[in-house]
Amino acid sequence: MAVKAGRKKKQVTYRRKRWVDSGEGVVHLRTRVFRRRKGEKAPRKDPGPRPLPRPQKARHPAGPQPFGTYHGPFGRLEATRLLNRAGFGPAPGQAEKLARMGMKKAVLSLTRPRGKAKLIGPDPVDEYGLPLAPFDSWGHDHLWWLDRMVRTNQPFKERMALIFHDWFATSIASVSQQRQMIDQYWKLRDGIKGTFDDLVLEVTKDPAMLQWLNGGDNNKWSPNENYARELMELFTLGADRGAYTEDDIREAARALTGWRYDWDDDLGAINFRFDPEFHDEEQKKIFGRKGNWNWRDVCRLCVTHQLHASFFVEKMWSYFVPAAPSKSTRQALIRLYLKNNRRILPVVEAILQHPDFYRGPPMVKPPVVFNASLLRALKLPVETSSWIWLGDGAGQQLFLPPNVAGWDDERWLDTSTVRARWLMVTYALEKRGHEAWDDSYREKESTREAVNRALSTFGWPALRADHQNELVSMSNRIPGFITDEWQQRPYLAMRQNALLQLIASCPDFQLS
């Protein structure tokens, strides 16, 4: 006799969240789906306190690798490095989102973004809540650009503009209008779209550059060599490489004659133009070639010089990777640059996908990049003019490089600049810190909860083991100083403030 099958009990699905170590220094929530029988109680939805992220082990950077594409792991750490060097650091959750794309798609999402660039968030203001005046108020040009770095949805364009601002360093110290410096910024920002030839031509006739390096005072009766010298030494060929001679500079200065401008006592330098009557029409000999060369010819002769491509590749590489490239990488990038008719973007994309970019040594964030990454991590707008003097104290005020060679990227951290970085953190945390004496902070908080709370404020940055352990050790010591009930809240609030300050000031946040 057949046995009648029993009726199955109805099952109900539920989701359980648990914290999972990703192996990348971050512990995140993962949702798992389970089934339970009808009438069975579902477990509580609260996942419980989040465990501390697994600290990072300091790894020895790999040496220069052959030219190729990086094929190693691309998780949150690698995505963070990409955002730090090709942008201004991740906003909360951005690195995780980028990591899910994979390396190549992540790079292209930055270098070839879809749609128009947008500034997301409130407009920048000064400490009085007044709108910025970047064309008129001293230092507001710095705030204006810092704001664009913080709020842009296309950070790569702003980072390339910063690179070219350093490459073709021009200072407001010798330019009559801040508007002219900002006009130059737009040209530099658009430079990534085309060839280096086009960018050199735009910079050569740019009003800010014509003032800064005396191109507007260069005429056939009194040639000025300033721009000709820097065009070769700093912009296209490099010094001490045998690329040019003093005669080449003098002859190029003659070819660059003809640019003029008028002076207005209220407006400064205006009406920039090329005047053929001021141009030297005689024969010139540049790089061994004779001709009636003009300013366009000088630019072309420089970028087609046999030593230009190697100079371009090595200089561009240095902005993204601190160690020199291998011989095979250097030669491959030179071929890529020339094959693409000196277009800039293919070379930059190859660098951002190179193994050295991800496996090589860390770089110190330039002060303005550190400032912008701090504000992006905390989701803070620009709302104080203090960022001007803090940037200057840290060694970098935008539109005011120290000289025509730009900033020294190898000396960002020293005893005279590190204090300003510390103060940048202090000023940023004015909006994120906790008041110790108004009884608003929690009365009880474990070490794990305190450290987690501080890390979550910055989007869970991955810390090295020794740094995280020191934060935990400091946090563990604080309760031992609490001897009376009234001290409980204030001391825990001050502990949280100390954790925030130390996390943002530690090497893990200063390096990329």
C-alpha positions in Angstrom: 0.0 0.0 0.0 1.3 3.3 -1.0 2.2 5.7 1.8 0.6 9.1 1.4 3.2 11.9 1.3 3.1 14.4 4.1 2.2 18.0 3.4 5.2 20.2 3.2 5.2 23.2 5.5 5.3 26.6 3.9 8.6 28.3 4.0 9.3 32.0 4.2 12.4 33.7 3.0 14.3 36.2 5.1 17.5 38.1 4.7 20.4 38.1 7.2 23.1 40.7 7.1 26.6 40.0 8.3 29.8 41.8 8.2 32.3 40.2 5.8 36.0 40.8 5.5 36.7 41.5 1.8 40.5 41.0 2.1 41.1 44.6 1.1 41.1 46.2 4.4 37.4 46.9 4.5 34.7 44.9 6.3 31.3 45.4 4.7 27.7 44.2 5.0 26.7 41.3 2.8 23.1 40.1 2.6 22.4 36.4 2.6 19.0 34.9 1.8 17.7 32.0 4.1 14.4 30.1 4.4 12.5 29.4 7.5 9.3 27.4 8.3 6.0 29.1 8.8 5.7 30.3 12.4 9.4 30.2 13.0 10.8 33.5 14.3 13.1 35.5 12.0 16.4 36.5 13.5 16.8 40.2 14.4 17.7 42.5 11.5 20.3 44.4 13.4 23.7 43.1 12.2 25.3 44.2 15.4 28.5 46.3 15.9 30.7 46.4 12.9 34.1 44.8 13.5 37.2 46.9 12.8 38.6 46.7 9.2 41.4 44.3 8.8 44.5 46.5 8.9 46.9 46.6 5.9 50.3 45.0 5.9 52.9 47.3 4.5 54.1 45.6 1.3 57.4 46.3 -0.4 56.7 48.1 -3.7 57.7 46.2 -6.9 60.5 47.4 -9.1 59.9 48.9 -12.6 57.9 46.5 -14.7 57.9 45.9 -18.4 55.4 47.8 -20.5 52.0 46.2 -20.3 48.6 46.2 -18.6 48.1 45.5 -14.9 46.4 42.2 -14.3 46.5 41.9 -10.5 43.7 42.3 -8.1 41.6 45.5 -8.5 39.8 46.1 -5.3 39.0 49.0 -3.1 42.7 49.8 -2.4 43.6 49.9 -6.1 40.5 51.9 -6.9 41.4 54.4 -4.2 44.9 54.8 -5.6 43.4 55.5 -9.0 41.1 58.1 -7.6 43.9 59.7 -5.6 46.2 60.1 -8.5 43.8 60.6 -11.4 41.4 62.7 -9.3 41.1 64.0 -5.8 40.4 61.0 -3.7 37.2 59.0 -3.3 33.9 60.3 -2.0 32.2 57.8 0.4 31.4 54.6 -1.4 33.1 55.7 -4.7 36.1 53.4 -4.5 33.9 50.4 -3.9 31.7 51.3 -6.9 34.8 51.8 -9.1 36.3 48.5 -8.0 33.3 46.6 -9.2 34.0 47.8 -12.8 37.4 46.2 -13.1 40.6 48.1 -13.8 40.2 49.0 -17.5 36.6 50.1 -17.2 37.4 52.1 -14.1 40.2 54.0 -15.8 38.0 54.7 -18.9 35.1 55.9 -16.7 37.5 58.6 -15.4 39.3 59.5 -18.6 36.3 59.3 -20.9 33.3 60.2 -18.8 29.9 60.4 -20.2 27.8 63.5 -20.3 28.7 67.0 -19.2 30.7 67.8 -16.2 28.6 68.9 -13.2 29.3 70.5 -9.9 27.3 68.7 -7.2 26.5 70.3 -3.9 26.2 73.9 -2.5 28.1 76.7 -4.2 31.3 77.9 -2.4 31.2 80.8 0.0 33.6 82.5 2.3 33.3 82.4 6.1 30.7 85.1 6.1 28.5 83.1 3.7 29.2 85.4 0.8 29.7 84.1 -2.7 33.3 83.9 -4.0 34.7 86.6 -6.3 37.4 84.7 -8.1 38.1 87.5 -10.6 38.4 90.2 -8.0 39.2 89.1 -4.5 42.8 87.9 -3.7 42.9 84.2 -3.2 39.4 83.5 -4.3 40.7 82.1 -7.5 42.3 79.4 -5.3 39.0 78.7 -3.5 37.1 78.7 -6.9 39.3 75.9 -8.3 39.5 74.0 -5.0 35.7 74.0 -5.1 35.7 72.5 -8.6 38.0 69.7 -7.4 35.7 68.9 -4.5 32.3 69.0 -6.3 33.1 67.8 -9.8 31.7 64.6 -11.1 34.6 64.4 -13.6 37.7 64.8 -11.4 40.2 63.6 -14.0 39.7 66.7 -16.1 40.5 68.9 -13.0 43.5 66.8 -12.1 44.9 67.1 -15.7 44.3 70.9 -15.5 46.4 70.9 -12.3 49.1 68.9 -13.9 49.3 71.3 -16.8 49.2 74.3 -14.5 52.4 72.9 -12.9 53.9 72.0 -16.3 53.3 75.4 -17.8 53.6 77.2 -14.5 52.2 80.7 -14.6 51.8 83.0 -11.6 49.3 85.7 -10.8 52.3 87.6 -9.3 53.1 88.9 -12.8 49.6 88.8 -14.4 47.4 91.8 -14.2 44.0 90.1 -13.9 42.9 87.0 -12.0 40.4 86.6 -14.8 43.3 86.0 -17.2 44.6 83.2 -15.0 41.2 81.5 -14.9 40.9 81.9 -18.7 44.2 80.0 -18.9 42.9 77.3 -16.6 40.1 76.6 -19.1 42.7 76.1 -21.9 44.7 73.8 -19.7 41.7 71.8 -18.7 40.7 71.3 -22.4 44.3 70.3 -23.2 43.7 66.6 -22.5 41.3 66.5 -25.5 43.9 67.1 -28.2 47.5 67.0 -29.1 50.4 68.4 -27.2 51.1 70.5 -30.3 47.7 72.2 -29.9 48.3 72.8 -26.2 51.7 74.4 -26.7 50.2 76.7 -29.3 47.4 77.8 -27.0 49.8 78.4 -24.1 52.3 80.4 -26.2 49.6 83.0 -27.2 47.8 82.9 -23.9 47.5 86.4 -22.3 48.6 85.2 -18.9 51.7 83.5 -20.3 52.5 86.5 -22.5 52.7 88.6 -19.4 54.4 86.0 -17.1 57.3 85.2 -19.5 57.4 88.6 -21.3 56.1 87.4 -24.6 54.1 90.6 -24.9 57.3 92.6 -24.6 59.3 90.6 -27.2 59.8 92.6 -30.4 62.3 92.7 -33.3 64.1 95.7 -31.8 64.6 94.2 -28.4 64.1 90.4 -28.4 63.3 88.9 -25.0 64.5 85.3 -24.4 62.4 84.3 -21.4 59.7 82.4 -23.1 62.0 80.8 -25.7 64.2 79.4 -23.0 61.4 78.0 -20.9 59.6 76.6 -23.9 62.6 74.4 -24.6 64.0 73.8 -21.1 60.7 73.2 -19.1 57.9 72.7 -21.6 59.1 70.6 -24.5 62.7 69.4 -24.5 64.3 69.5 -21.0 67.6 70.9 -19.8 71.1 69.3 -20.0 70.0 66.8 -22.7 71.8 68.3 -25.6 68.5 69.2 -27.3 69.3 72.9 -27.8 72.0 75.6 -27.6 72.1 79.2 -26.5 72.0 80.2 -30.1 68.8 78.2 -30.6 67.2 80.1 -27.7 68.3 83.5 -29.2 67.0 82.6 -32.6 63.8 81.2 -31.3 63.2 84.5 -29.3 63.5 86.4 -32.6 60.9 84.1 -34.2 58.5 84.6 -31.3 58.5 88.4 -31.6 55.3 90.2 -32.6 52.9 89.8 -29.7 51.7 93.1 -28.1 49.1 94.3 -25.6 47.8 97.6 -24.3 47.8 98.8 -20.7 44.8 100.2 -18.9 45.3 101.7 -15.4 42.1 100.2 -14.2 42.0 96.9 -16.1 45.7 96.1 -16.5 46.9 94.3 -19.7 44.3 94.2 -22.4 43.9 93.9 -26.2 46.4 91.1 -26.8 47.3 90.7 -30.5 49.9 89.7 -32.9 51.4 92.7 -34.8 53.4 91.9 -37.9 55.2 95.2 -37.6 56.8 94.1 -34.4 57.8 90.7 -35.7 61.4 89.9 -37.0 61.0 88.8 -40.6 64.6 88.0 -41.1 66.0 84.4 -41.5 66.6 82.4 -38.3 68.5 79.2 -37.7 66.9 76.9 -35.1 68.0 73.4 -34.4 70.3 73.6 -37.5 67.4 74.5 -39.8 67.1 77.9 -41.5 63.9 79.7 -42.4 61.8 82.8 -41.8 60.4 81.2 -38.7 57.5 82.7 -36.8 55.9 81.8 -33.4 54.0 78.9 -34.7 57.1 77.4 -36.4 59.0 77.6 -33.1 56.3 75.5 -31.4 56.3 73.0 -34.2 60.1 72.7 -34.3 60.1 72.0 -30.5 57.4 69.3 -30.5 58.8 67.6 -33.6 62.4 67.6 -32.2 63.8 64.1 -31.8 64.2 64.5 -28.0 60.7 65.9 -27.3 58.8 62.6 -27.2 61.1 61.1 -24.5 60.9 64.3 -22.5 57.1 64.3 -22.7 56.7 60.7 -21.7 59.1 60.9 -18.7 57.5 64.2 -17.4 54.0 62.9 -17.7 54.9 59.6 -16.1 56.4 61.4 -13.1 53.0 62.9 -12.3 51.4 59.5 -11.8 54.3 57.1 -10.7 57.2 58.3 -8.5 59.8 55.7 -9.8 61.3 56.0 -13.2 59.8 53.6 -15.9 61.6 50.6 -17.2 63.4 50.9 -20.6 60.7 48.9 -22.3 57.9 51.0 -20.8 59.7 54.2 -21.8 60.2 53.1 -25.4 56.6 51.8 -25.7 55.1 55.0 -24.4 57.2 57.0 -26.8 56.0 54.9 -29.7 52.4 55.2 -28.5 52.8 59.0 -28.3 54.2 59.4 -31.8 51.8 56.9 -33.3 48.9 58.9 -32.1 50.4 62.2 -33.5 51.3 63.4 -30.0 47.8 63.1 -28.6 48.0 63.3 -24.8 45.1 61.0 -23.6 46.4 57.7 -25.0 49.7 58.1 -23.1 47.9 59.0 -19.8 45.5 56.0 -20.2 48.4 53.7 -20.7 50.1 55.0 -17.6 47.0 54.6 -15.5 46.7 50.9 -16.6 50.4 50.1 -16.2 51.5 47.6 -13.5 53.8 50.2 -11.9 50.9 52.4 -11.2 49.3 49.8 -8.9 52.4 47.9 -7.7 54.9 50.8 -7.4 55.7 53.0 -4.4 53.2 55.5 -2.9 53.3 59.2 -3.6 52.7 62.1 -1.3 49.5 64.0 -2.1 50.1 67.6 -3.2 48.7 70.0 -0.6 45.7 71.0 -2.7 44.9 67.4 -3.6 45.1 66.5 0.1 42.8 69.4 0.9 40.3 68.4 -1.8 40.4 64.7 -0.8 39.7 65.6 2.8 36.7 67.7 1.9 35.4 65.0 -0.5 35.8 62.3 2.2 33.9 64.4 4.7 31.3 65.6 2.1 32.1 69.2 3.1 31.7 72.3 0.8 34.2 75.2 0.5 32.9 77.7 3.0 36.0 79.5 4.4 38.8 81.5 3.0 41.2 79.8 5.4 42.0 77.3 2.7 44.0 80.0 1.0 46.5 80.6 3.7 46.5 76.9 4.7 47.3 75.9 1.1 50.1 78.5 1.0 51.5 77.3 4.3 51.4 73.7 3.1 53.4 74.8 0.0 50.8 75.2 -2.8 48.5 78.1 -3.5 46.8 77.7 -6.9 47.6 80.2 -9.6 50.7 81.2 -7.5 53.5 78.6 -8.2 56.9 79.5 -6.7 58.6 80.0 -10.1 58.4 79.1 -13.7 59.5 75.5 -12.9 56.3 75.0 -10.9 56.2 73.2 -7.6 58.8 70.7 -6.4 56.8 67.5 -6.1 59.7 65.7 -4.3 59.5 68.0 -1.3 55.9 68.3 -0.3 56.5 67.2 3.3 59.0 69.0 5.6 59.0 70.7 8.9 57.8 74.0 7.5 54.7 72.6 5.6 53.4 69.6 7.7 51.9 71.9 10.3 49.6 73.4 7.7 48.4 70.0 6.7 47.6 69.3 10.3 45.6 72.5 10.5 43.7 71.6 7.3 42.4 68.7 9.2 41.6 70.8 12.2 39.6 73.3 10.1 37.8 70.6 8.2 36.7 68.9 11.4 35.1 72.0 12.8 32.0 70.8 11.0 32.5 67.1 11.9 33.9 67.2 15.4 31.9 66.7 18.6 31.2 69.2 21.4 32.7 67.9 24.6 30.8 69.9 27.2 27.1 70.1 26.1 26.1 66.5 27.0 25.3 65.7 23.4 27.8 62.8 23.1 26.9 59.3 24.1 27.5 58.2 27.6 29.0 54.8 26.9 31.1 53.7 23.9 33.5 50.8 23.6 36.9 51.1 21.9 35.6 49.2 18.9 32.6 51.4 18.6 34.7 54.6 18.9 37.3 53.6 16.3 34.6 52.4 13.9 32.7 55.6 14.3 35.8 57.6 13.5 36.7 55.5 10.5 33.1 55.6 9.1 33.3 59.4 9.1 36.0 59.2 6.4 34.5 56.4 4.4 36.5 53.7 6.1 40.0 54.4 4.9 42.3 51.4 5.0 45.0 51.8 7.6 48.3 50.0 8.1 48.4 47.6 11.0 50.8 49.7 13.1 48.7 52.8 12.6 45.4 51.1 13.4 46.8 49.4 16.4 48.1 52.6 17.8 44.7 54.2 17.4 43.1 51.2 19.3 45.8 51.4 22.0 45.2 55.1 22.5 41.4 54.6 22.6 41.9 51.8 25.2 43.8 54.2 27.5 41.2 56.9 27.6 38.7 55.2 30.0 41.5 54.9 32.6 41.5 58.6 33.0 37.8 58.8 33.8 37.5 59.0 37.6 34.2 60.7 38.0 30.8 60.4 36.4 30.8 63.9 35.0 33.9 63.1 32.9 32.3 60.3 31.0 30.7 62.1 28.1 33.4 64.8 27.6 36.2 62.4 27.7 34.6 60.1 25.1 33.8 63.0 22.9 37.4 64.2 23.1 38.5 60.7 22.3 36.4 60.7 19.2 37.8 64.1 18.1 41.4 62.9 18.6 40.7 59.8 16.5 39.3 61.9 13.7 42.3 64.2 13.8 44.8 61.4 13.8 43.1 59.3 11.1 43.1 62.3 8.6 46.7 63.3 9.5 48.3 59.8 9.4 50.4 58.7 6.5 47.6 56.5 5.1 45.6 59.6 4.3 48.6 61.7 3.2 49.8 59.2 0.6 48.3 57.9 -2.6 
